[in-house]
Amino acid sequence: MNILIKNAVIVTMDAGRVIKNGWLLVGDSKIEAIGEAAVPLAVQSGCKEVIDAGANIIMPGLINAHTHSAMTLFRGYAGGKALSEWLEKYIFPVEDRLEYNDCYWGNQLAACEMLASGTTCCADMYFKSESLAETILQSGMRANISRCGQWFGEEQDDFSADPRLKEQISLYDAYHNAGDGRIKVDIAVHSVYLSTPRYLQTAYALACERGLRFHIHLSETMKENEECAARFGKSPAAYLHDIGVLSQNTIAAHCVHLSEQDMALMAAAGATAVHNPASNLKLASGIAKTWEMHRRGVNVALGTDGVSSNNNLDMFAQMYLAALVACGVSLDAQATDAQSVLEMATVNGAIATGRANRTGMLKAGLAADLIMVDTHAPNMVPMHAAADNLVYAAHGANVRLTMVDGKILYRDGEFLTLDYEKITGEMAKTVGRLF
């Protein structure tokens, strides 16, 4: 089925190209062609549906490179706490009681929130991960899914009996490349402080054997850095490098307290740092020096973290914060720009998740993963520069349409693959039981 979108401002994210009056042809799952001004008759004749964008923006779907989707269950719970207290006294005890259905409905709500605010792909780290895989298959989104591993016991050489690693292997066997490749399974370990060297190496080797991404929290707090220095005599990034767990396949979330040496190690390895500005601000963890990472060649992507510490999955809000804090903390108004922040949420996220050959920009031959953003809403008028409006003025509620693989999943407030009324009803039951 061919879909033609015309009369659009097309922000391609392909070398910064913006078409002020353009059209885009979707054929099956891919972008067939992109053009400017009038649509050729030959293009129009074979279309099953024509969408008049009415000068709205068409851009790539946003990529949330670090989140814990099912934590929509915790939205607004136990706020105002530092990370360690928040986790140990509030989050972990409830997580110990989570059942499959709890995570399933939490993931269903997360998918609704992401689609409605323009996110087409996420990199998720949590547990009961089959529930997210089923949600992704149903919703039509893309996701890199990992069951978070951790090891509290004594160091050992053989972790083959570890139930968490077994679950990661089972998840891979059941869902990797499912949904025509929309699902990728990653391997994840929570952090340096919740594992041992051999456990990290074992999990990383598992990822390498299968050609998967390796997802981990890294240098999120100063406390984490101090404890790593006391334990191993070096920073978390240097530690990962020295044990061979830092490469282009590594997705390192947060990276708030990286030294210049840490950044150099990550750049040389090709690892991705995922900036989570809202979560890091709320938990008083600090601000990642993304402007320094960019300067040193680190691939920097953008994420929301879990709703429990954000408290939303709106990637437009993350772009806004990422731009502001970079300039405010560095005391340099040119520390970043709107185009660079858009790249963090699209192109760089595609690199992080191993999908740069399929998504992250609008280009003939790539997947038709795109969103339409309303340029007529009061907060979007006037529009001197599309990139600036998208980063500094837009919010998720401005999204009018979300498409993945050429299929429209959300349009003008309606979810076409998910039952929002049922989801909110089941969420009410789940939250009532848990809290």
C-alpha positions in Angstrom: 0.0 0.0 0.0 1.5 3.3 -1.1 0.9 6.4 1.1 1.8 9.9 -0.1 2.4 12.7 2.3 2.4 16.1 0.6 2.6 19.8 1.5 5.0 19.0 4.3 8.0 20.7 5.9 10.3 17.6 5.9 13.1 17.6 8.5 15.1 14.6 7.0 18.0 14.5 9.5 20.0 13.5 6.5 23.0 15.9 6.6 20.7 18.6 8.0 18.5 18.7 4.9 15.1 20.5 5.4 12.6 20.6 2.6 10.3 23.6 3.2 7.6 22.3 0.8 8.0 18.6 0.1 6.4 15.3 -0.3 7.3 11.8 0.8 6.1 8.5 -0.7 5.8 5.4 1.5 5.6 2.0 -0.2 5.0 -1.0 2.0 7.4 -0.6 4.9 10.0 1.8 3.3 10.3 5.3 2.1 10.2 5.1 -1.7 11.0 8.7 -2.6 11.2 12.2 -1.2 10.7 15.3 -3.3 10.2 19.0 -3.3 7.3 21.2 -4.4 4.7 19.7 -6.8 4.2 15.9 -6.7 4.8 14.2 -10.0 1.6 12.7 -11.6 3.3 9.3 -11.8 3.8 9.4 -8.0 0.2 10.4 -7.3 -1.4 7.9 -9.6 -0.4 4.8 -7.7 -1.2 5.9 -4.2 -3.9 4.3 -2.0 -3.9 7.2 0.5 -2.9 10.8 0.2 -2.2 12.8 3.4 -2.1 16.5 3.1 0.3 17.6 5.8 -0.9 21.2 5.6 2.6 22.6 6.2 3.1 20.4 9.3 6.5 19.0 10.0 7.4 15.4 8.9 10.5 14.1 10.7 12.0 10.8 11.8 10.4 9.0 14.7 12.2 9.7 18.0 14.4 7.0 19.6 14.4 6.7 23.3 17.8 5.1 23.9 17.4 4.3 27.6 14.2 3.6 29.5 12.4 1.1 31.8 9.0 1.1 30.1 7.0 -0.9 32.7 7.9 1.8 35.4 4.9 3.8 34.2 3.5 1.9 37.2 5.6 4.1 39.5 4.7 7.5 38.0 4.7 10.0 40.9 5.6 7.4 43.6 8.3 8.3 46.2 9.5 11.6 44.8 12.0 13.8 46.4 14.6 11.1 47.3 18.2 10.7 46.4 18.9 7.8 44.0 20.2 5.2 46.5 17.5 5.8 49.1 14.8 6.0 46.4 15.9 2.6 44.9 16.6 0.7 48.1 13.7 1.8 50.3 11.0 2.4 47.8 11.5 1.0 44.3 13.2 -2.3 44.9 10.6 -3.5 47.5 7.7 -2.9 45.1 9.6 -4.4 42.2 10.1 -7.6 44.2 6.3 -8.0 44.1 5.8 -7.3 40.4 4.1 -10.0 38.4 4.0 -10.6 34.6 0.6 -8.9 34.2 1.8 -5.8 36.2 4.6 -5.3 33.8 2.5 -6.1 30.8 0.0 -3.3 31.5 2.8 -0.9 32.5 4.4 -1.6 29.1 1.1 -1.2 27.3 0.6 2.3 28.8 4.2 3.2 28.0 3.7 2.2 24.4 0.6 4.5 24.2 2.6 7.4 25.8 5.5 6.9 23.4 3.4 6.7 20.3 1.3 9.7 21.2 4.5 11.8 21.8 6.4 10.7 18.7 8.7 7.9 19.9 8.9 5.0 17.4 11.7 3.0 19.0 13.1 2.5 22.5 16.0 0.7 24.2 14.5 -0.9 27.3 16.2 -2.5 30.3 14.0 -4.2 32.9 12.5 -7.6 33.7 9.5 -9.7 32.9 10.7 -8.6 29.4 8.5 -10.9 27.5 5.6 -8.6 28.5 7.3 -5.8 26.6 8.1 -8.0 23.6 4.4 -8.9 23.3 3.5 -5.2 23.7 5.9 -4.2 20.9 4.6 -6.9 18.6 1.0 -5.7 19.2 1.7 -2.0 19.1 3.8 -2.0 15.9 6.7 -0.1 17.5 10.4 -1.0 17.5 12.4 -1.9 20.6 15.7 -3.1 21.8 14.7 -5.2 24.8 17.0 -6.5 27.6 16.3 -8.3 30.8 18.4 -6.5 33.4 21.1 -8.7 35.0 22.9 -8.3 38.3 25.0 -10.4 40.7 25.1 -9.9 44.5 27.0 -13.1 45.3 30.7 -13.9 45.5 32.8 -13.9 42.4 32.9 -17.1 40.4 34.0 -18.4 37.0 30.8 -20.1 35.9 27.5 -18.2 35.8 25.7 -20.7 33.6 23.2 -21.3 36.4 22.3 -17.7 37.0 18.6 -17.3 36.4 18.9 -13.8 35.0 21.3 -14.8 32.3 19.1 -17.8 31.5 16.2 -15.4 31.1 18.2 -13.2 28.8 19.0 -16.3 26.6 15.4 -17.4 26.6 14.3 -13.9 25.6 16.8 -13.9 22.7 15.6 -17.3 21.5 12.0 -16.3 21.6 12.0 -12.8 20.3 15.2 -11.6 18.6 14.3 -10.2 15.2 10.6 -10.9 15.8 8.1 -8.6 14.1 10.1 -8.4 10.9 13.1 -7.2 12.9 11.3 -4.6 14.9 12.4 -6.4 18.1 16.1 -6.7 18.9 17.2 -8.4 22.1 20.1 -6.8 24.0 22.1 -8.1 26.9 22.1 -5.9 30.0 23.8 -5.7 33.4 22.4 -3.1 35.8 25.7 -1.5 36.7 29.3 -1.9 38.0 28.2 -1.6 41.6 25.6 -4.5 41.2 27.9 -7.0 39.6 31.4 -8.5 39.6 34.1 -8.4 37.0 33.5 -12.0 35.8 29.7 -11.5 35.7 30.1 -8.4 33.5 32.5 -10.3 31.2 30.2 -13.3 31.0 27.2 -11.1 30.1 29.2 -9.1 27.6 30.6 -12.3 26.0 27.0 -13.5 25.6 26.2 -10.3 23.7 29.3 -10.6 21.5 28.6 -14.2 20.6 25.1 -13.2 19.3 26.0 -9.8 17.8 23.9 -7.9 20.4 24.1 -4.6 22.1 25.3 -4.5 25.8 23.2 -2.1 28.0 24.4 -0.8 31.3 24.1 2.2 33.7 27.4 4.0 34.0 28.6 6.8 36.2 25.1 7.9 37.1 26.1 9.4 40.5 29.3 10.6 42.2 28.7 7.9 44.8 29.0 5.3 42.1 32.3 6.7 41.0 33.7 7.0 44.5 32.7 3.4 45.3 34.3 2.1 42.1 37.5 4.0 42.8 37.6 2.5 46.3 36.9 -1.0 45.0 39.0 -1.1 41.8 41.1 2.0 41.9 39.6 3.5 38.8 36.4 5.1 37.3 33.5 2.9 36.1 34.3 3.7 32.4 38.0 2.9 32.9 37.0 -0.3 34.7 34.8 -1.4 31.9 37.5 -0.6 29.4 40.1 -2.6 31.3 38.0 -5.7 31.6 37.0 -5.6 27.9 33.4 -4.5 28.3 33.5 -1.2 26.4 33.0 -1.2 22.6 30.7 0.1 19.8 28.1 -2.3 21.1 28.0 -0.7 24.5 25.0 1.5 25.4 26.0 3.3 28.6 23.1 5.1 30.3 23.6 8.4 32.1 27.4 9.1 32.0 26.9 12.0 34.3 30.3 11.9 36.0 32.7 11.1 33.1 36.2 12.5 33.3 38.1 13.7 30.2 39.9 10.4 30.2 36.6 8.5 30.4 35.3 10.4 27.4 38.4 9.6 25.4 38.0 5.9 26.3 34.4 5.9 25.2 35.1 7.7 22.0 37.9 5.4 21.1 35.7 2.4 21.8 32.8 3.8 19.8 30.5 3.4 22.8 27.3 5.4 23.2 26.5 7.6 26.1 22.8 8.1 26.7 21.8 11.4 28.2 18.8 11.4 30.6 18.5 15.0 31.7 15.1 14.9 33.4 15.9 11.9 35.6 19.4 13.1 36.5 18.0 16.5 37.5 15.1 15.1 39.5 17.3 12.6 41.4 20.0 15.3 41.9 22.6 13.1 40.2 24.1 15.9 38.2 24.4 17.0 34.6 26.2 15.0 31.9 28.7 17.1 30.0 27.3 16.3 26.6 29.0 19.2 24.9 32.3 17.9 26.0 31.4 14.4 24.8 30.4 15.7 21.4 33.7 17.6 21.2 35.6 14.4 21.9 33.7 12.3 19.4 31.4 10.3 21.7 28.1 9.2 20.2 25.5 10.8 22.5 21.9 9.6 22.3 18.9 10.7 24.4 16.7 8.8 26.8 13.9 9.4 29.3 14.9 6.8 31.9 12.0 5.3 33.7 8.8 7.2 34.3 9.4 6.7 38.0 12.2 9.3 37.9 11.2 11.6 35.1 8.0 11.4 35.2 7.1 11.0 31.5 8.2 9.5 28.3 8.1 12.7 26.2 11.3 12.9 24.2 10.5 16.5 23.2 10.8 17.4 26.9 14.2 15.6 27.0 15.4 17.5 23.9 14.4 20.8 25.5 16.2 20.0 28.7 19.2 18.6 26.9 19.6 21.9 25.0 19.1 24.2 28.0 21.3 22.4 30.5 24.2 22.2 28.1 24.3 25.9 27.6 23.4 26.8 31.2 25.9 24.6 32.9 28.7 25.3 30.4 28.0 29.0 30.5 28.3 28.9 26.7 25.2 29.7 24.6 26.9 27.9 21.7 27.7 24.7 23.7 25.0 22.9 21.6 22.5 23.7 19.0 19.0 22.5 18.0 20.3 20.4 15.1 22.8 18.5 17.4 20.0 17.8 19.9 17.7 16.5 17.2 20.5 14.2 16.1 20.7 12.9 19.7 17.1 11.9 19.6 17.2 10.4 16.1 20.4 9.6 14.2 22.5 9.0 17.3 19.8 6.8 18.8 19.7 4.7 15.7 23.5 4.2 16.0 23.2 3.3 19.6 20.6 0.6 19.0 22.3 -0.8 15.9 19.6 0.4 13.5 21.4 3.1 11.6 21.0 1.2 8.4 17.2 1.2 8.8 15.9 4.2 10.8 16.9 7.5 12.3 16.5 9.7 9.2 14.1 10.1 6.3 15.8 8.8 3.2 14.7 6.7 0.2 15.3 3.0 1.1 15.1 3.4 4.8 12.1 2.3 6.9 9.1 4.6 7.0 9.4 5.5 10.7 8.1 9.0 10.9 6.0 11.4 12.8 3.9 14.5 11.9 4.2 17.5 14.2 1.6 20.2 14.3 3.1 23.6 13.2 -0.2 25.4 13.7 -0.5 25.0 17.5 0.0 28.2 19.5 3.4 27.1 20.8 4.7 26.5 17.3 3.8 29.8 15.6 5.8 31.4 14.0 8.4 29.1 12.7 11.7 30.8 11.7 13.6 27.5 11.9 12.1 24.1 12.1 14.9 22.6 14.2 14.6 25.4 16.8 10.9 25.0 17.1 11.1 21.2 17.5 13.7 21.5 20.3 12.8 24.6 22.2 9.0 25.0 21.5 7.4 21.6 20.7 6.1 19.1 23.1 4.8 15.6 22.7 1.1 16.7 22.5 2.0 18.4 19.2 2.4 15.0 17.5 -0.5 14.3 15.1 0.6 11.1 13.5 3.1 8.3 14.2 4.1 5.7 11.6 6.5 2.7 11.9 7.4 0.5 9.0 4.9 2.3 6.8 2.0 1.6 9.2 0.1 4.4 10.9 0.0 3.5 14.6 -1.4 6.7 16.1 -3.3 9.5 14.5 -5.0 12.6 15.9 -5.5 11.2 19.4 -6.5 7.7 18.3 -4.4 4.6 18.9 -4.8 2.2 16.0 -3.2 -0.9 17.5 -3.7 -0.5 21.2 -6.9 -0.4 23.4 -6.2 2.7 25.5 -9.5 2.4 27.5 -8.8 -1.2 28.5 -5.2 -0.4 29.3 -6.1 2.4 31.7 -8.7 0.2 33.4 -6.2 -2.6 33.9 -3.6 -0.1 35.1 -6.0 1.1 37.8 -6.4 -2.5 39.1 -2.7 -3.1 39.0 -1.7 0.0 40.8 -4.4 -0.6 43.4 -3.0 -4.0 44.2 0.7 -2.9 44.3 0.3 0.3 46.3 
